[in-house]
Every structure is written in C-alpha cells, then in structure tokens.
Amino acid sequence: MKQTLLLVFMSFCTFLGYSQSNTIWGIYAGAGASTIYNYDVGISAGFDFEKSIGPRTSLGGSLMYQSYAFLYDKEANFVNNGGGNAGVTILNKSSYIFITPKISQYFGKHGCLVAYVDAGPGFNMSGTETMRKWDYNNATGTVPYDSTINTSKNINSMVLRFGFGLTEYVHLSTHWWFSITEDCGFLGNTLSKTSNVDDPSRTAYSPNSKLNPNYFSLQIGIFHTKYWEEHKMWTAKW
C-alpha cells in the first residue's frame, strides 16, 4: 500500500513539474451503468487537473469518486430473481476514491474534442455486501437450506482502475468551459473476495471469475483555463 501511494505521489509531482502555457482544471459529476450484473446507477464525481506539454497533448490527473452497485445472480435451470430451486446471489454496493494520472490528446480546429487515457488505484470509502445461497433440491443428497450472509468483509480495500473516453468542451466565457464526457472504466482486480476459489462459502453456483464489472458513464462538468490568450494561440495551430 505504501509503495502504491508513493508511486502515485511521484507521478503527480512529475506531471506538475511541466511548465507549459495552458492549465485546465475543473469539477465534474455523472452516472453510469455496468455492462454485467447491473443493479443500480453508479454515481461518479471528481476534480480534474491538466497541464499542456505540447500543442495537442496534456498531462494531469483526476481525484474521482465512483460508486458500484451490482447483483450477481446464478440459479439452477437459468432462472433469475430468486425463482430457482438452487442458486447464489451477491449484492454489492460500494464506493471508491481513485487517484488517476491522465494523458489527453486534443483534436479539431479549436481543440474542443479530447480523447484521454487514465489509470490508478482506488481506495474503498464505504460498502456493504450480502450473499444469499440456497438449495431446495433433495435429489442432490444435501439437506435443503436457504441462508443470507453478510460478506461485507470481503470487499477489497484497494482496486486498480483503467479508463478511457472522450470529452467535448463548449465555450462559456473567457476562461470557462462546459464539458460532456463519455467515460469507460475497467477494473484490473475484483471488487470482492467472495469470488475467490478458496472461499469456504462457495457452492456450484458461486462466481468462477472476478467480480469486476465495467462501467460506462456520462459526466458533465465545468472547467477553467488559466491563460485564454495563450490557449487561443495553442488551438490556432490545429
């Protein structure tokens, strides 16, 4: 953990060490949904900072809040919503703060379309998880059971996130811009250890892979450019 924090700190120091003409910072918020196991809207919000290192490229980073809400549901005979005679469901609601170094590339005549890539660790802020497992099928030779377990202790304290997306800027005034961002976020490790193969609570219906749903989010924000005149010179080259 200490090594990760040191690496992130050094990365930001490197980014802030560049001395170029244009500095952009702002706040944003939005919501998204998971590609699998989606249960509820995932809220995101954060602070973004960038500094140009060339006519079309900037480096910076984000401090981002991201919530997750997924429901894993696997039951006998491909039934869902607790209707099967055996199965496992895992409901996870958790949130993380991510520190993500970022590189952006600007496109268009005025640089109002931006593609970016970011990556960094996220630290758990809160979370609850419950797992229900049941089996009413006497043919398996087991005693019928139906139990709900609090598995919040299995939520990972740190995860790694990789993201990319597009941002469109709309000019508001001399130094201010409105932004619309389409963000795609991917987790490198699982949100919960409940999926681990050595978990003693596993059954035939437990997950066989990481519980790391990908999130696609739409975010809006407001951003400030420090040097407008120099920014016009910067974008005029495009």
C-alpha positions as CSV (number, residue, x, y, z in Angstrom):
1,M,0.0,0.0,0.0
2,K,2.8,2.5,0.9
3,Q,4.6,1.7,-2.3
4,T,1.5,2.4,-4.3
5,L,0.9,5.7,-2.6
6,L,4.5,6.7,-3.2
7,L,4.3,5.8,-6.9
8,V,1.1,7.9,-7.3
9,F,2.6,10.9,-5.5
10,M,5.7,10.8,-7.6
11,S,3.6,10.5,-10.8
12,F,1.7,13.7,-9.8
13,C,4.9,15.5,-9.0
14,T,6.2,14.6,-12.4
15,F,3.1,15.9,-14.1
16,L,3.1,19.2,-12.2
17,G,6.7,19.7,-13.0
18,Y,5.9,20.6,-16.6
19,S,5.9,24.3,-17.3
20,Q,3.7,25.0,-20.3
21,S,1.3,27.7,-21.3
22,N,-2.1,26.2,-20.6
23,T,-3.5,24.9,-17.4
24,I,-7.0,23.4,-17.2
25,W,-8.8,22.4,-14.0
26,G,-12.4,21.7,-13.2
27,I,-15.1,19.6,-11.5
28,Y,-17.5,17.0,-13.0
29,A,-20.2,14.6,-12.0
30,G,-22.3,11.9,-13.7
31,A,-23.8,8.5,-13.6
32,G,-23.3,5.2,-15.4
33,A,-24.3,1.6,-15.6
34,S,-22.4,-1.7,-15.6
35,T,-22.1,-4.0,-18.7
36,I,-22.8,-7.0,-16.5
37,Y,-24.6,-7.6,-13.1
38,N,-26.0,-4.1,-13.2
39,Y,-28.2,-3.4,-10.2
40,D,-28.3,0.4,-9.9
41,V,-26.8,3.6,-11.2
42,G,-23.2,4.2,-10.4
43,I,-22.6,7.8,-9.4
44,S,-19.2,9.4,-10.2
45,A,-17.7,12.8,-9.5
46,G,-14.3,14.4,-9.2
47,F,-11.7,17.0,-9.7
48,D,-9.6,17.1,-12.8
49,F,-6.3,18.9,-13.5
50,E,-4.3,19.1,-16.8
51,K,-1.3,21.0,-18.0
52,S,-0.2,21.1,-21.6
53,I,3.1,19.6,-22.7
54,G,2.8,20.3,-26.4
55,P,0.4,21.8,-29.0
56,R,-2.1,19.0,-28.7
57,T,-1.2,16.9,-25.6
58,S,-1.6,17.5,-21.9
59,L,-0.8,15.6,-18.7
60,G,-2.5,15.7,-15.4
61,G,-4.8,13.6,-13.2
62,S,-8.1,13.2,-11.5
63,L,-9.3,12.7,-8.0
64,M,-12.5,10.7,-8.7
65,Y,-15.3,9.2,-6.6
66,Q,-17.0,6.2,-8.1
67,S,-19.8,4.1,-6.7
68,Y,-20.6,0.5,-7.7
69,A,-23.9,-1.4,-7.4
70,F,-24.0,-4.9,-8.9
71,L,-26.1,-8.1,-8.3
72,Y,-24.6,-11.4,-9.3
73,D,-27.4,-13.9,-9.8
74,K,-26.8,-17.5,-10.9
75,E,-29.5,-20.1,-10.3
76,A,-30.5,-23.6,-11.4
77,N,-32.2,-24.0,-14.8
78,F,-31.2,-20.5,-15.8
79,V,-33.9,-18.9,-13.6
80,N,-33.4,-15.4,-12.1
81,N,-34.6,-13.2,-9.3
82,G,-34.6,-16.0,-6.7
83,G,-37.1,-18.2,-8.5
84,G,-34.8,-21.2,-8.9
85,N,-34.7,-24.2,-6.6
86,A,-31.0,-23.6,-6.0
87,G,-28.6,-20.7,-6.6
88,V,-26.4,-17.9,-5.3
89,T,-26.9,-14.1,-5.4
90,I,-24.4,-11.5,-4.3
91,L,-25.5,-7.9,-3.9
92,N,-22.6,-5.4,-3.6
93,K,-22.9,-1.6,-3.1
94,S,-19.5,0.0,-2.6
95,S,-17.7,3.2,-3.4
96,Y,-14.0,4.2,-4.0
97,I,-11.8,7.2,-4.3
98,F,-9.5,6.9,-7.3
99,I,-6.2,8.8,-7.9
100,T,-5.6,8.5,-11.6
101,P,-2.8,10.1,-13.6
102,K,-4.0,11.0,-17.1
103,I,-2.9,11.8,-20.6
104,S,-5.1,13.7,-23.0
105,Q,-5.0,14.4,-26.8
106,Y,-6.9,17.3,-28.2
107,F,-8.5,17.3,-31.7
108,G,-10.2,19.7,-34.0
109,K,-9.6,23.2,-35.1
110,H,-10.2,24.7,-31.7
111,G,-9.2,21.7,-29.6
112,C,-12.8,21.1,-28.3
113,L,-12.7,17.3,-28.7
114,V,-10.4,15.4,-26.3
115,A,-9.5,11.8,-26.1
116,Y,-7.9,10.6,-22.8
117,V,-6.5,7.6,-21.1
118,D,-6.1,7.3,-17.3
119,A,-5.2,4.6,-14.7
120,G,-4.7,4.5,-11.0
121,P,-5.6,2.9,-7.6
122,G,-8.9,3.3,-5.8
123,F,-9.4,3.1,-2.1
124,N,-12.6,1.9,-0.5
125,M,-14.7,4.5,1.2
126,S,-17.8,2.5,2.1
127,G,-19.5,-0.7,1.1
128,T,-22.0,-3.4,2.0
129,E,-22.3,-6.8,0.5
130,T,-24.7,-9.7,1.2
131,M,-24.7,-13.2,-0.3
132,R,-27.7,-15.5,-0.4
133,K,-27.3,-19.2,-1.2
134,W,-30.0,-21.8,-1.2
135,D,-30.8,-25.3,-2.4
136,Y,-34.2,-26.9,-2.1
137,N,-33.3,-29.9,-4.3
138,N,-33.3,-33.1,-2.2
139,A,-32.0,-35.1,-5.2
140,T,-28.5,-33.7,-4.5
141,G,-28.3,-35.6,-1.3
142,T,-27.9,-32.5,0.8
143,V,-30.3,-31.0,3.4
144,P,-32.3,-28.2,2.0
145,Y,-31.1,-24.8,3.1
146,D,-31.6,-21.1,2.5
147,S,-29.2,-18.6,4.1
148,T,-28.2,-15.0,3.8
149,I,-24.7,-14.0,4.8
150,N,-23.1,-10.6,5.3
151,T,-20.0,-10.7,3.2
152,S,-19.0,-7.0,3.5
153,K,-15.6,-8.0,5.0
154,N,-14.7,-9.5,1.5
155,I,-14.9,-6.1,-0.2
156,N,-11.4,-5.2,-1.4
157,S,-9.8,-2.1,0.3
158,M,-8.0,-1.2,-3.0
159,V,-8.6,-1.8,-6.6
160,L,-6.9,-0.7,-9.8
161,R,-8.9,1.2,-12.5
162,F,-8.1,1.8,-16.1
163,G,-10.2,4.3,-18.1
164,F,-10.5,6.0,-21.4
165,G,-13.1,8.3,-23.0
166,L,-14.0,11.4,-25.0
167,T,-14.7,14.9,-23.7
168,E,-16.4,17.7,-25.7
169,Y,-15.8,21.3,-24.5
170,V,-18.3,24.1,-25.0
171,H,-17.0,27.7,-24.6
172,L,-18.9,29.6,-21.9
173,S,-16.8,32.8,-21.3
174,T,-13.2,34.0,-21.4
175,H,-11.9,31.4,-19.1
176,W,-14.7,28.9,-18.5
177,W,-15.8,25.8,-20.5
178,F,-18.7,23.4,-20.1
179,S,-17.8,19.7,-20.7
180,I,-19.6,16.5,-21.6
181,T,-17.6,13.3,-21.1
182,E,-18.3,9.7,-22.1
183,D,-16.1,7.6,-19.8
184,C,-15.4,3.8,-19.9
185,G,-13.9,2.3,-16.7
186,F,-12.3,-1.1,-16.3
187,L,-11.1,-2.8,-13.0
188,G,-8.0,-4.8,-13.0
189,N,-8.9,-6.8,-9.9
190,T,-12.1,-7.9,-8.2
191,L,-14.2,-5.7,-6.1
192,S,-14.9,-8.5,-3.7
193,K,-13.0,-11.6,-2.5
194,T,-16.3,-13.5,-2.3
195,S,-15.4,-14.8,-5.8
196,N,-12.2,-16.4,-4.6
197,V,-11.9,-20.1,-5.3
198,D,-10.8,-20.8,-1.7
199,D,-13.9,-19.1,-0.2
200,P,-15.4,-21.7,2.2
201,S,-18.9,-20.4,1.4
202,R,-18.7,-21.4,-2.3
203,T,-21.3,-23.6,-4.0
204,A,-21.7,-24.8,-7.5
205,Y,-23.5,-21.5,-8.3
206,S,-20.8,-19.2,-7.0
207,P,-18.9,-17.0,-9.4
208,N,-16.0,-18.5,-11.3
209,S,-14.4,-15.2,-12.2
210,K,-13.6,-11.8,-10.8
211,L,-16.4,-9.6,-9.7
212,N,-15.1,-6.5,-11.6
213,P,-18.0,-5.1,-13.7
214,N,-17.0,-2.4,-16.3
215,Y,-18.8,0.9,-16.1
216,F,-19.8,3.3,-18.8
217,S,-20.7,6.7,-17.5
218,L,-21.9,10.1,-18.8
219,Q,-20.4,13.1,-17.0
220,I,-20.9,16.8,-17.2
221,G,-18.6,19.4,-15.7
222,I,-17.3,23.0,-15.7
223,F,-13.6,23.8,-16.4
224,H,-11.3,26.8,-16.1
225,T,-8.4,27.7,-18.4
226,K,-5.7,29.8,-16.8
227,Y,-4.4,31.5,-19.9
228,W,-7.1,32.3,-22.5
229,E,-4.9,34.3,-24.9
230,E,-2.2,31.6,-24.9
231,H,-4.9,29.0,-25.2
232,K,-6.1,30.6,-28.4
233,M,-2.6,30.6,-29.8
234,W,-2.3,26.9,-28.8
235,T,-5.6,25.9,-30.5
236,A,-5.0,28.1,-33.6
237,K,-2.3,25.7,-34.7
238,W,-4.8,23.0,-35.1
